[in-house]
């Protein structure tokens, strides 16, 4: 069992990642994809934290932002208590927006209205100072952030695209060892052999090229590469979705064994809900860049609390014909809305059968509804008959 | 119940420079009228090639080497390409995995939908007679009437075809079909595109619909919508459906009968209850054990199938599954197993079902071959 009272290994606080796709002449974003829009969660040592959601919900972006493959827009990521990533872009954009607002307001006032002008200048100077202060703080934090590339590694979805076709397996696996100057000379190849054997490949595979391997074997090479630098946390970004059913189980079992043996912690990103349930201790459900629900996996699947989780879990077809006939499916209408300049209010409101007026106005905060169960829904207590 | 489709000893190969790739090796199965048949298998098991063979869409260097495909008693392998064109889209239609690549990006949905309808649909005799009676020229009218008597009527015109297309878009649940039909594929979301494709496939009232991994590229919530739609269509229009997938959950959800394929051969076939509650082939059992069983409850460790799928250029001499099978006997490596009949509905191709085989792990014995 995982001890949830200890210091978390990874703490993500209010993480945001926005992609600006259209800017105005002055550099103020017009259209922004809110891929990840303020999510917070913690991962404890030795735990597997599953992140699920439909395509475009921002689960992969979350993984990539944590490991700094994408620059963080705002929010902080702590690893083992140290700040490893912080963002300031949001404050910079806010400052620009405020400045523009100030100028347009100023233009509107007639030139004769000296008093009005003075008041406006005073008001905006204050606001601008505050915003500058915030930006300054964020930038200072950013400069203090220490990256820990050795401690966090990643396994990618597509085993065909994530290995360099011009490098041999031993070059691929040893690259990290050499970069971090962990071992030298003959020790490196000895370590590579060891790693290959650990992931179920053979010594003689070391001199071959990626194209000589099947999908499952390539994913093993990817895992060996991640293990080469003795990481503490591995971000698994859909590691099994490109593989055949019978091969998936091989990889999942291996990941579990490695976790036990090496005391690894996983962030497991996937859209196959039954596999995520199988491998994860706790699960976070994402929808359009927001975290909808976080809970331990058994209680989550037994009794989902958020309306989105309810319908998501009810739509899994089970490998059991009789159970399927009995199952009550909550089939959602329509599609996932676009994450470009999202409307205020709950992201799920438009497709939610319980949505009320207030759901379209107020953005719900994620809160602990039951011990260990975090839900972001205004009406969660009403819907589930909770106090 | 009568059979709409019978596949007998079908063999399809690709003759590449490296040698003959035997994608489908001697498979036989049939589909009941109005039923849903699931074909399950991993990549390279021949499930897609067998469906392409039914449509006669196997492209060079591939060709059907041997076997019969009886559609309502008519052998499709004997038809000429021209005759086959009348079948495709009107009697048998197909929907593919990736809804983006199977729609043409430069034509509107309307353009693509009416193409099929205008190619295949003819107006009813009643309506044709009505139209003929309005023709003033006696000679012309008589000629038209004679054609009608032979059962030949004119095909749909553009407006009629559009009306029909809109009708089917409504059926598959596309909101505001009148305006959406003028849009282009990129303006549709993934789920919508798949719906449009289903509408297109159904628009000529085919007797058989082949769905090749129709939900693999979609999210679970959208998958639930599409599965629901397909089940509804099968009930409403009593279309027979062949459902190809690698997801056992989807099979359990929609199918009546299941064919399990591996390495180009049929490993086991039976009703959905046979395959899920009483699997008799080691490969089917292996598949069941390698996916998490219960969503809720105790966690059992997964039992993977060791090794990897066979190379179809040099398939194993015997049973294609024998190199990965933990029960493999000497004969398994030598000769592929015949189809043993387990019950009225279930057939399994494994030597363990032979009456001389040892008793292991509750595999049933069969009285004789399925023939």
Interface residues (C-beta under 8 A of the other chain):
Chain A: X54 X55 X214 X216 X217 X244 X245 X246 X247 X248 X249 X250 X252 X253 X271 X273 X274 X275 X277 X278 X298 X301 X302 X311 X312 X313 X314 X315 X316 X317 X318 X319 X320 X321 X322 X324 X329 X331 X332 X335 X336
Chain B: X42 X43 X189 X190 X191 X192 X219 X220 X221 X222 X223 X224 X225 X227 X228 X246 X247 X248 X249 X250 X251 X252 X253 X272 X273 X276 X286 X287 X288 X289 X290 X291 X292 X293 X295 X296 X297 X299 X301 X302 X303 X304 X305 X306 X308 X309
